[in-house]
Amino acid sequence: MASLNKVLLIGNLTREPELRYTSGGAAVCGFGLAINRRYTTASGEQRDEVCFVDIDTWGKQGESCKTYLHKGSPALIEGHLRLDSWQDRETGKPRSRLTVTAERVQFLGSPRGEFGGASEQDAAQAPQAGGYQPQGGGQQQQQQQQQRQPQYAAPQAPPQQGYAQPAAGAPAARQRPQPPAPASGGSAAPAAPAAPAAPAQMPAFEQPADTGDALDDIPF
């Protein structure tokens, strides 16, 4: 008939892990584990029962337990039962005990709460994700979001070519006359000098009529 020897425990360490080495150089780490069990009596009363179990783990896993586990740390143990027998040196009587040889040890986290969970005080102090935030925090978060957003400046119109309008109230600048552009295809001929202005005409006088008869009338 087939048999099964399998143990699965979840509890907290009752003491600091102790690491030792056998004569062959193998590492073995031993610690105690407390497992709580709640049950209801016939009268309807709930009670807690604690079971203490000795755990042994070997090799690299035992060295890791020594490094990362401490008194009060929660852990999950998967292994099998083993019966240890020895003879008492003082009385000479045979003695025995059941221990668990751990095949797999899983560290469950912080020992602050049961099985690594956070305590009620820590849960009350922790901020709620997605919940209401006190006044002032929203403005600060909004300002941070505005600072993170890139700022875009309005595009400036390109400068217009040609004559620029003077600013209001500023005197108009005198423009220098520009020489005429040379004709394409060769050098331009020099411009002819300007003709001198015509002299002003003298006023015309009417020529007197023939006064021969009048001279004869003049007495001598």
C-alpha positions as CSV (number, residue, x, y, z in Angstrom):
1,M,0.0,0.0,0.0
2,A,1.4,3.4,-0.9
3,S,2.0,6.0,1.8
4,L,2.4,9.7,1.8
5,N,4.6,11.8,4.1
6,K,4.0,15.5,3.2
7,V,3.8,18.5,5.4
8,L,2.8,22.1,4.6
9,L,3.1,24.7,7.4
10,I,2.7,28.4,7.6
11,G,3.8,30.2,10.8
12,N,6.3,32.4,12.6
13,L,9.7,31.6,13.9
14,T,10.0,31.2,17.6
15,R,13.7,31.8,17.8
16,E,16.7,32.8,15.8
17,P,17.9,30.3,13.2
18,E,21.0,28.2,14.3
19,L,23.4,27.2,11.6
20,R,25.8,24.3,12.1
21,Y,27.9,22.0,10.0
22,T,28.1,18.2,10.1
23,S,31.4,16.3,10.2
24,G,31.1,15.9,6.4
25,G,30.9,19.7,5.9
26,A,27.1,19.8,5.2
27,A,25.3,22.9,6.4
28,V,22.1,22.4,8.4
29,C,19.9,25.2,9.9
30,G,17.4,24.6,12.7
31,F,14.7,26.9,14.0
32,G,11.3,26.6,15.7
33,L,8.0,27.4,14.0
34,A,4.7,28.3,15.8
35,I,1.5,27.5,14.0
36,N,-1.8,29.0,15.2
37,R,-5.1,27.2,14.8
38,R,-8.5,28.7,15.7
39,Y,-11.3,26.3,16.5
40,T,-14.8,26.5,18.0
41,T,-15.8,24.5,21.1
42,A,-19.1,22.7,21.6
43,S,-20.4,25.7,23.5
44,G,-19.7,28.1,20.6
45,E,-16.6,29.6,22.1
46,Q,-13.7,30.3,19.8
47,R,-10.2,29.4,21.0
48,D,-6.7,29.6,19.6
49,E,-4.3,26.6,19.7
50,V,-0.6,26.9,19.1
51,C,1.5,24.1,17.8
52,F,5.4,24.3,18.0
53,V,7.4,22.4,15.4
54,D,11.2,22.1,15.0
55,I,12.3,22.7,11.4
56,D,15.6,21.6,9.9
57,T,16.8,22.7,6.4
58,W,20.0,21.7,4.7
59,G,22.6,23.0,2.3
60,K,22.4,26.4,0.6
61,Q,18.8,26.8,1.6
62,G,19.8,26.4,5.3
63,E,22.4,29.2,4.8
64,S,19.8,31.5,3.2
65,C,17.5,30.9,6.2
66,K,20.2,31.9,8.5
67,T,20.8,35.1,6.6
68,Y,17.2,36.3,5.9
69,L,15.0,34.7,8.6
70,H,14.8,36.0,12.2
71,K,12.7,35.5,15.3
72,G,9.1,36.4,14.4
73,S,9.6,36.1,10.6
74,P,6.7,34.5,8.8
75,A,7.6,31.5,6.5
76,L,6.0,28.8,4.5
77,I,7.5,25.3,5.0
78,E,7.0,22.4,2.7
79,G,8.7,19.1,3.7
80,H,8.2,15.8,5.4
81,L,8.2,14.4,8.9
82,R,11.2,12.7,10.4
83,L,11.5,10.8,13.6
84,D,14.7,11.5,15.6
85,S,15.7,8.9,18.2
86,W,18.6,9.1,20.7
87,Q,19.5,7.9,24.2
88,D,19.5,10.3,27.1
89,R,23.0,10.5,28.6
90,E,21.8,11.2,32.2
91,T,19.1,8.6,32.5
92,G,20.1,6.3,29.7
93,K,16.5,6.0,28.5
94,P,15.7,6.2,24.8
95,R,14.0,9.4,23.6
96,S,12.5,10.5,20.3
97,R,10.8,13.4,18.7
98,L,9.2,14.4,15.4
99,T,10.8,17.1,13.4
100,V,10.1,18.5,9.9
101,T,12.8,18.4,7.2
102,A,12.1,21.4,5.0
103,E,12.4,20.7,1.3
104,R,11.2,24.2,0.3
105,V,11.2,27.4,2.4
106,Q,9.4,30.5,1.3
107,F,10.0,33.8,3.0
108,L,6.6,35.6,3.4
109,G,7.8,39.1,4.2
110,S,7.8,41.5,7.2
111,P,7.0,40.1,10.7
112,R,5.0,43.2,11.7
113,G,1.7,41.5,11.0
114,E,0.4,38.0,11.0
115,F,1.9,36.0,8.1
116,G,3.8,39.0,6.9
117,G,0.9,41.4,6.5
118,A,0.9,45.0,7.6
119,S,-0.4,45.8,11.0
120,E,-3.5,47.9,11.5
121,Q,-1.5,50.9,12.5
122,D,0.6,50.8,9.4
123,A,-2.5,50.3,7.3
124,A,-4.1,53.4,8.8
125,Q,-1.0,55.6,8.2
126,A,-0.6,54.4,4.6
127,P,-2.2,56.7,2.0
128,Q,-5.1,55.2,0.1
129,A,-4.4,54.9,-3.6
130,G,-6.9,56.8,-5.7
131,G,-8.8,58.2,-2.7
132,Y,-9.4,61.6,-1.4
133,Q,-6.4,63.8,-0.9
134,P,-6.2,66.7,1.7
135,Q,-6.6,70.2,0.5
136,G,-3.4,71.7,-0.8
137,G,-2.2,68.5,-2.3
138,G,-4.4,68.9,-5.4
139,Q,-3.0,72.3,-6.1
140,Q,0.6,71.1,-5.7
141,Q,-0.1,68.1,-8.0
142,Q,-1.7,70.4,-10.5
143,Q,1.3,72.8,-10.4
144,Q,3.7,69.9,-10.9
145,Q,1.7,68.7,-13.9
146,Q,1.7,72.2,-15.4
147,Q,5.5,72.4,-14.9
148,R,5.9,69.0,-16.7
149,Q,3.8,70.2,-19.7
150,P,5.9,71.7,-22.5
151,Q,5.3,75.4,-23.0
152,Y,4.7,76.5,-26.6
153,A,5.2,80.1,-27.7
154,A,2.9,81.7,-30.3
155,P,4.6,81.7,-33.7
156,Q,5.9,85.1,-34.8
157,A,5.0,86.6,-38.1
158,P,7.9,86.8,-40.6
159,P,9.3,90.3,-41.2
160,Q,7.7,91.9,-44.2
161,Q,10.0,92.9,-47.1
162,G,10.0,96.4,-48.4
163,Y,9.4,99.7,-46.7
164,A,8.9,99.5,-43.0
165,Q,6.3,101.8,-41.5
166,P,7.8,104.1,-38.9
167,A,6.6,103.8,-35.3
168,A,4.0,106.1,-34.1
169,G,5.5,109.4,-32.8
170,A,8.9,108.7,-34.3
171,P,10.3,111.2,-37.0
172,A,10.4,109.8,-40.5
173,A,13.9,109.0,-41.6
174,R,15.2,110.7,-44.7
175,Q,15.9,108.3,-47.6
176,R,18.9,108.7,-49.7
177,P,18.2,108.8,-53.4
178,Q,19.2,105.5,-55.1
179,P,21.1,105.6,-58.4
180,P,19.3,104.1,-61.3
181,A,20.0,100.4,-61.9
182,P,22.2,99.7,-64.9
183,A,20.5,98.2,-67.9
184,S,21.1,94.5,-68.4
185,G,23.4,93.3,-71.2
186,G,26.3,95.9,-70.8
187,S,27.5,99.0,-69.2
188,A,25.1,101.9,-69.1
189,A,26.0,105.0,-71.1
190,P,26.6,108.1,-69.0
191,A,23.6,110.4,-68.8
192,A,23.8,113.6,-70.9
193,P,24.3,116.8,-69.0
194,A,21.3,118.9,-68.5
195,A,20.8,121.7,-71.0
196,P,21.2,125.2,-69.5
197,A,18.1,127.1,-68.8
198,A,17.1,129.6,-71.5
199,P,17.7,133.3,-70.6
200,A,14.7,135.3,-69.7
201,Q,13.3,137.2,-72.7
202,M,13.2,141.0,-72.5
203,P,9.8,142.7,-72.8
204,A,9.0,143.7,-76.3
205,F,8.4,147.3,-77.2
206,E,6.3,148.5,-80.1
207,Q,8.2,150.2,-82.9
208,P,6.9,153.8,-83.3
209,A,5.1,154.6,-86.4
210,D,6.5,156.8,-89.3
211,T,6.8,160.3,-87.9
212,G,8.1,162.0,-91.1
213,D,5.3,164.6,-91.2
214,A,5.7,165.4,-87.6
215,L,9.4,166.3,-88.0
216,D,8.5,168.8,-90.7
217,D,6.3,170.6,-88.3
218,I,9.0,171.2,-85.7
219,P,10.2,174.8,-85.9
220,F,13.8,175.6,-85.9
